């Protein structure tokens, strides 16, 4: 006969392995999306002008905040493609975390019993709950709901961004790696094991600003204005406006001057340690990447509020709410485009 205690141990082991696999799958999916987005962006990178129909620019739209050199078609200069935004699998992390919380509750209350559970049995529940709330706080739906505006307010906000001069900032950090020698205790073998790992030690950081003589705003807002007024579909009540920052160099000599200033900055500051990492950012005062325009003529915005979002999140129904929100939204992209010389 099968010992019930051994059967419970087998169930416990399978349960932990299955959720470990699910968490690893979620991380792999998110990393694959990020790498695909980076690969598509790097495919647009160039080092010289190839045709009069194209120009060189710096596009700032990645979550990391770094600007990439891009090859931009002048006809679509204010509506650049956003690589990796059309996801085949949506809300993977939120779905797995919600199922994990539900599974731990069922296990502790029904399989183990509320009176038999110890403090360690609820550690996994607390960890999953913290990760679940952290994911909800950083998701795109919450960011859209934190910037709800009327269509006229969105147009006024875009107009204000058009009046602001851009700042192109160089960043650099010097670092090296140090070996961390220590010991950790393995509870299964009851032995101490040596642990060797390398940690990154940053020893120097520096910033500088790219100096240009003139600038002008060349943002094309016609399509956004039409979408705000008429919408892109008859059913959608809400319009998700995703903004990015794009700086164009007026001619090749301007781009060469940008490269020269960047190179001088690296030579001046990049000798302080063994390794050096440099990147560029674009700053526009008042810039917010995500806006939600509510067309109140087509419907009420009673269900699209931050308290409603957190209510469904706390009862572990954040994924159905996000799916409903996506089905009732149109989406449009706009690059706040500045041309420098």
JOKA-V472831 format. One record per helix or strand of 3 or more residues. SS is the DSSP state (hx for helix, st for strand). FROM is the first residue (numbers start at 1). TO is the last residue. Records with the same first field share a line. If there is no record, write none. Layout:
SS=FROM-TO, FROM-TO
//
This chain:
hx=4-43, 74-76, 92-113, 119-138, 140-145, 151-162, 222-230, 252-269, 306-314, 318-327
st=54-60, 68-73, 167-186, 191-209, 215-217, 238-249, 275-283, 290-294, 329-340
//
